């Protein structure tokens, strides 16, 4: 029987090896469920991509089971952590979107309720934002609420916050604000 060791030279038990194999196979099974566009977003070796696409076309349960095992074996020889991180981003993008939406709503509420204090906090976080434009929108919100008008400026504040945040995120990704 062949003994397996980790990178520190410690013996890996058969149970631990089996658990790791099951984890890699589970990761592969999640990747099989992805659509073509989602799968294209994950950086992986061509052999793994081909094996996943092949599994997506299979109808026979026996063949699919063997293919899932093969995919797990391929993943064991790759950076599974990177694959898992990429997969999590795709699977949890809705959670991230909701969290970002809530954060923008909090900024808007803070600016409206706390006045200059909320506006200053936002400007500190997003110095590229137009302070005067935001002040005007905040004044318009107060006027709209007082006169029972439709919340046009209230929505405009949120739209502007989203534009500023997206611009900042794009600049961060491009290294402009590093």
N, C-alpha and C positions, 0 to 999 in steps of 0.2 A: 504494500500500500504506500502511495506517495504522500509524504508529509508536506504541508503548506505552512509558510511562515509569512508574517507581516513585514513591513519595511524596517522594523526595529529588531527583527530576528526572533520574535516570539512565535511559538507554535500556535497555529490557528486551529481551533477544534472543528470537528466535522459539523457540529451544530451551527457554529458561527459561519462556516462556509456555506451551508445550506441556507441560512437566513439571508446572507448577502446575495446568493443566487436568486432567491425568491424576490428580494427587493429590486434587483436588476430586471427580472422578468416583469414585475409589476410596473416598473417605469416604462418598459417597452410596451406593455399592454395599454397604458395611458396614451403613449405616442401613437399607437395604432388607431385610437379613436379620434385623433385629430383630423380636421379637414385638410384639403390640399394646401390652402393658403396659410393655415396655421403651421402646418408641417414645414412649409418653405421658410418660415421665420426662424427655425431652429438650425443652428450651425452644427453639422455632424458629418461624419465620413460618408462617402457615397455608398459604400457597402451596406451600412446601416439604413440609409435612406431607401435604398433599393429593397432591402429585406422588409422594411415597414410597408412600403407600397405594395409589395407582393402579398403580405399578410392581409392588407385591406381588400385585396381582390379575391381572397380565398373564401370558399363556401364550406368545404369539408371540415368538420370539427377536428378530426384526427390530424389533418395536414396543418390546420391553424394552430393546434396545440404544439406541434413540432416546430412550426415557424416561430411561435412566441418564445419557445425555449432557445432557439437559435438567436433570436434578437437579444435575449437576456445574456447569452454567451458573448455576443458582439459588444454589448454595453460594458460587460465586465472588463474588457480590454481597452476601454476608453475612459474619458473623464466624466464619470457618471454624475458627479456633483454639478458640473457645468450644464449637462443635459437637464438635470432636475431643476436647476435655477431657471433655465430658459422655458421649460415646460410650465413651471409655477407662474411665471410672468404671463404666459398666454392664458392659462386656466383661471388666473385671479385678476385679470385686467379689469373686470367689471367691479371688483372690490376696490381696486386702486382708483378707478374712475369715480366711484361713489364717495370715497374718502376725499378726493380732490374737490368734488362738487360741494361737499359739506364744508370743507376748509374755505372755499370761496364765499359760501353763504355766510360763514362766521365773519369774514373780513367785511362783507357788506353790512351786516347787522352792527358790527363794531363801529364802523364809520358813521352810520346813521344814528345809533344810540349814544355813542361816546363822543361824537363830534371830532374836534381837533385831536384829541388823544388817540382815537381809533384811526384817524387819517394819518397821524404821525407814525403810528406803529406800522401801518401799511407802507408808508413811504420809506421807512427804515428798511423794510424787507424788500421793497421793489423801488429803488431810487430812480429808476428810469421812467416811472409813472408820471403823468401830468397832474400835479397837485391842483392847479386852478380848475381844470376840467372836472376833477372829482368834487371839489368844493361846490362848483356850480350844480352838478348832479345832486349832491346832498341837499342843497337849498331847494332844488326843484322837487325832491321827494317830500320835504316838509310842506311845501306849497300844495303839492298834489294831495297829500293826506289831509291837510286842513280843509281843502275845497272838495273833498270826496271825488277826485278825478281818477282816471285810470292810472295804474302804477307804471307809466312809461319810463320815467327816470329811474325808478327802483330796478326795473329790468335792465336799463342801460348801464347802471353801476355794475351789476353782475357781469354783463357782457364785456365791459371794459376791464374788469378784474381778470376775467378769463383770458382776454387778449394779452394783457400785461404778463400774466403768469406763463402763458404758452410761449411768449417771446423770450422770457427769462429762461425757461426750460430749454428752448432751442439754443439760446446763446450759451447756456451751461454745457450742453452736449457738444457744441462746437468749440468749446474752450475759450469763449470770449470773456467770461466773468470768473475765470479760475484764479 
